[in-house]
Amino acid sequence: MITDTQVERWLREDVGHHDVTNQVPGETIGRLVAKESGTAAGLEAATAVFDYLDVAVTERLAEGADVDPGDELLRVEGAAREVLRGERVAVNLAGHASGIATRTREAVDAAREARRASETRAATGREHRPESDTVAIAATRKTTPGLRGLEKRAVVAGGGDTHRLDLSHMVMVKDNHIAELGLEEAIAHFQEQTSFATKIDVEVETVADAPRAAAAGADIVLLDNMTPEETRRAVAELADYEGVLAEASGGISVADVPDYAATGVDVISMGSLTHSAPSLDLSFRTDE
């Protein structure tokens, strides 16, 4: 949910205490238009901005819709002063979110294509087929403070998975926990504190530690900063542990996705979906 408090904060930051620039009389129509191809997102947030300013949103694309240059994402009608006050905040939010959704869609498509190619090679006997035909592309907690909800929703619009939304959604046993407690001890420590419904994701840095984590009770084994070949070997080591998921993570870019998808992992988590995606180029026009 996007609250009035959030919208007020966004607008106060941009409008300030004495807005002369937008003191324009009359009514107008505004259009949010794509200047490049991509995947639309953040339109719910843009709508919330205009709703707060009593500007009517008369048309809006669905989150996750494909757009090309010239396509209209959003149309509004209302007082010119309020339309113009909301313009920049709406464009910034939608552009940022659409950039994340676009990068996520690229990663999802790359993963699917890699799996299809693996199936084709397996059918001809030239390659072992991964046990799973699908791989999830997931975000991380590397989000912008105050904008996590916007960014996570943008990942979903692009076909990705949110991963955990905050620390309460899943226990992640990371390198610092293992350094303090040891691998098996750290897993046991958190198992004692969590509900049966809470999954435990354990980060490992070597192939040999992957089955150790699974044997100790990990629900998900995160293969951190491993090469695709190391990841493939770790996935094979985890094959005997029914129900344990394999997750690849650590500096993975869209260009790297095909190599990791072909290893048979269940999840590829990518901080770059949120912390490095460029904004989609959008423009706001009041030309009607």
C-alpha positions in Angstrom: 0.0 0.0 0.0 1.2 3.5 -0.9 0.1 5.8 1.9 -0.7 9.5 1.9 2.3 10.0 4.2 4.7 8.6 1.5 3.1 10.8 -1.2 3.3 13.9 1.1 7.0 13.2 1.6 7.7 12.9 -2.1 5.7 16.0 -3.0 7.2 18.1 -0.1 10.7 17.2 -1.2 9.9 18.5 -4.8 7.4 21.3 -4.3 9.0 22.9 -1.3 7.3 25.8 0.7 6.7 28.4 -2.1 6.0 27.0 -5.6 5.9 29.8 -8.1 6.8 27.7 -11.2 3.5 25.8 -11.3 1.1 28.7 -10.7 -0.7 28.1 -14.0 -4.5 28.7 -14.2 -7.1 26.6 -15.9 -7.6 22.9 -16.5 -5.4 20.6 -18.6 -4.8 17.0 -19.8 -1.5 15.3 -19.1 0.0 12.2 -20.7 2.9 10.1 -19.4 4.7 8.8 -22.6 7.5 6.3 -23.2 10.5 7.5 -25.1 12.1 4.1 -25.4 11.0 0.4 -25.3 10.6 -1.4 -22.0 8.3 -2.7 -19.3 5.9 -0.4 -17.5 5.9 -0.2 -13.7 5.4 2.3 -10.9 2.1 3.5 -12.4 0.3 2.7 -9.1 2.6 5.1 -7.4 2.2 7.7 -10.1 -1.6 7.4 -9.7 -1.3 7.8 -6.0 0.5 11.1 -6.5 -2.2 12.5 -8.8 -5.0 11.2 -6.6 -3.5 13.0 -3.6 -3.5 16.2 -5.7 -7.2 15.6 -6.8 -6.2 15.0 -10.4 -8.2 12.3 -12.1 -6.3 9.5 -13.7 -8.5 8.6 -16.7 -6.4 5.9 -18.4 -3.5 3.7 -17.2 -1.6 0.8 -18.5 -1.3 -2.4 -16.5 1.8 -3.0 -14.5 4.2 -5.1 -16.6 2.8 -4.0 -19.9 5.3 -3.8 -22.8 5.8 -0.2 -24.2 7.4 1.3 -27.2 8.4 4.9 -28.0 5.3 7.0 -28.2 3.1 4.7 -26.1 1.0 6.4 -23.5 1.3 4.9 -20.0 -1.0 7.2 -18.1 -3.4 10.0 -18.8 -4.7 12.6 -16.3 -7.2 15.5 -16.2 -7.4 18.3 -13.7 -6.3 21.7 -12.5 -3.1 22.7 -14.5 -1.4 23.7 -11.3 -1.9 20.4 -9.6 -1.1 18.4 -12.8 2.2 20.2 -13.1 3.0 19.8 -9.4 2.6 16.0 -9.7 4.4 15.7 -13.0 8.0 15.3 -12.0 7.4 13.1 -9.0 5.2 10.8 -11.1 7.7 10.6 -13.9 10.6 9.9 -11.5 8.7 7.1 -9.7 7.4 5.5 -12.9 10.7 5.9 -14.8 12.7 4.3 -11.9 10.2 1.4 -11.4 9.9 0.8 -15.2 13.7 0.6 -15.5 13.8 -2.1 -12.8 10.9 -4.0 -14.5 12.6 -3.7 -17.8 15.9 -5.2 -16.5 14.0 -7.9 -14.7 12.1 -8.9 -17.8 15.5 -9.1 -19.7 16.8 -11.4 -17.0 13.7 -13.6 -17.0 13.7 -13.9 -20.7 17.4 -14.8 -20.8 16.9 -17.5 -18.1 13.9 -19.0 -20.0 15.8 -19.0 -23.3 18.8 -20.7 -21.6 16.6 -23.4 -20.2 14.9 -24.0 -23.5 18.3 -24.3 -25.2 19.4 -26.8 -22.5 16.2 -28.9 -23.2 17.1 -28.9 -26.9 20.6 -30.0 -26.3 19.5 -32.7 -23.8 17.0 -34.0 -26.4 19.8 -34.5 -28.8 22.0 -36.2 -26.1 24.6 -33.4 -26.1 24.0 -32.1 -22.6 22.5 -33.1 -19.3 19.1 -31.6 -18.8 18.5 -29.6 -15.6 16.0 -31.3 -13.4 13.9 -28.2 -13.2 12.6 -26.6 -16.4 12.2 -23.2 -14.8 14.4 -20.9 -12.8 13.2 -17.9 -10.7 14.8 -14.5 -11.1 14.8 -12.9 -7.7 15.6 -9.5 -6.2 17.5 -8.9 -3.0 17.4 -6.4 -0.1 19.7 -4.1 -2.0 17.0 -1.5 -2.4 16.7 2.3 -2.0 15.6 3.2 1.5 12.0 4.4 1.4 11.4 2.9 -2.0 11.6 -0.8 -1.3 7.9 -1.4 -1.9 8.0 0.4 -5.3 11.1 -1.4 -6.3 9.9 -4.9 -5.3 6.6 -4.4 -7.1 8.6 -3.4 -10.2 10.5 -6.7 -10.0 7.2 -8.5 -10.0 5.9 -6.4 -12.9 9.0 -7.6 -14.8 8.2 -11.3 -14.1 10.6 -11.7 -11.2 10.3 -12.8 -7.6 10.6 -10.4 -4.7 12.7 -12.8 -2.5 12.2 -11.7 1.1 10.6 -8.3 1.5 12.3 -7.7 4.9 14.3 -9.5 7.5 11.1 -11.2 9.0 10.2 -13.1 5.9 13.1 -15.6 5.9 16.2 -16.4 7.9 19.4 -15.9 5.9 22.5 -17.5 7.5 25.3 -15.4 6.0 29.0 -15.4 6.1 29.2 -13.3 9.3 26.8 -15.6 11.1 28.9 -18.6 10.1 32.1 -16.8 11.1 30.6 -16.2 14.6 29.0 -19.6 15.1 30.1 -22.1 12.6 28.0 -23.5 9.8 26.1 -26.3 11.5 25.9 -24.4 14.8 24.5 -21.3 13.1 21.7 -23.3 11.3 20.8 -25.0 14.6 20.8 -21.7 16.4 18.2 -20.2 14.1 16.1 -23.3 13.8 15.5 -23.0 17.5 14.2 -19.5 17.1 12.0 -19.7 14.0 8.5 -20.9 13.3 8.0 -24.1 11.3 6.7 -21.8 8.5 9.9 -19.8 8.3 12.5 -21.0 5.7 16.2 -20.9 6.3 18.5 -19.8 3.5 22.2 -20.6 4.1 25.0 -18.9 2.2 28.0 -21.0 1.3 31.1 -20.1 -0.6 32.5 -23.5 -1.6 31.0 -26.5 -3.3 31.9 -28.7 -0.4 29.8 -26.6 2.0 26.7 -26.9 -0.1 25.8 -30.5 1.1 26.9 -29.7 4.6 24.3 -26.9 4.7 21.6 -29.1 3.3 22.4 -31.9 5.8 22.3 -29.5 8.7 18.7 -28.4 7.8 18.9 -25.6 5.2 15.8 -25.2 3.1 17.7 -23.2 0.5 21.4 -23.2 -0.2 22.7 -19.9 -1.6 25.8 -20.5 -3.7 27.6 -17.2 -3.2 30.0 -15.8 -5.8 30.6 -19.2 -7.4 31.5 -19.6 -11.1 28.9 -21.3 -13.3 31.0 -24.5 -13.3 31.3 -24.4 -9.5 27.5 -23.8 -9.3 26.8 -26.7 -11.5 28.9 -29.0 -9.3 27.2 -27.7 -6.2 23.8 -28.3 -7.7 24.8 -31.9 -8.4 25.9 -32.2 -4.8 22.5 -31.1 -3.6 20.6 -33.5 -5.8 20.3 -36.1 -3.0 18.6 -33.6 -0.6 14.9 -33.7 -1.6 13.1 -30.3 -1.3 16.3 -28.3 -0.8 16.5 -25.4 -3.3 19.7 -24.2 -4.9 20.2 -20.4 -5.3 22.9 -18.7 -7.2 23.9 -15.1 -6.2 26.8 -12.7 -6.1 27.5 -10.1 -8.8 25.4 -11.8 -11.4 24.5 -9.6 -14.4 21.9 -10.1 -17.1 24.7 -11.2 -19.4 25.6 -13.9 -16.9 22.1 -15.2 -16.5 22.2 -17.8 -19.3 25.3 -19.5 -17.9 23.8 -19.7 -14.4 20.4 -20.8 -15.6 22.0 -23.7 -17.5 23.5 -25.1 -14.2 20.1 -26.3 -12.9 19.8 -23.8 -10.0 16.2 -23.1 -8.8 16.8 -19.4 -8.1 19.1 -16.7 -9.4 19.1 -13.6 -7.1 20.4 -10.4 -8.5 21.0 -7.1 -6.6 21.6 -5.4 -9.9 17.9 -5.6 -10.6 17.3 -2.8 -8.1 20.6 -1.1 -7.4 21.9 -0.7 -11.0 18.9 -0.6 -13.4 18.8 2.7 -15.4 15.5 4.5 -15.4 13.3 4.1 -18.4 13.1 7.3 -20.4 9.6 8.8 -19.9 8.2 12.1 -20.7 5.1 14.0 -19.4 3.2 16.2 -21.8 0.3 18.6 -21.5 -0.2 19.2 -25.1 -3.9 18.7 -25.5 
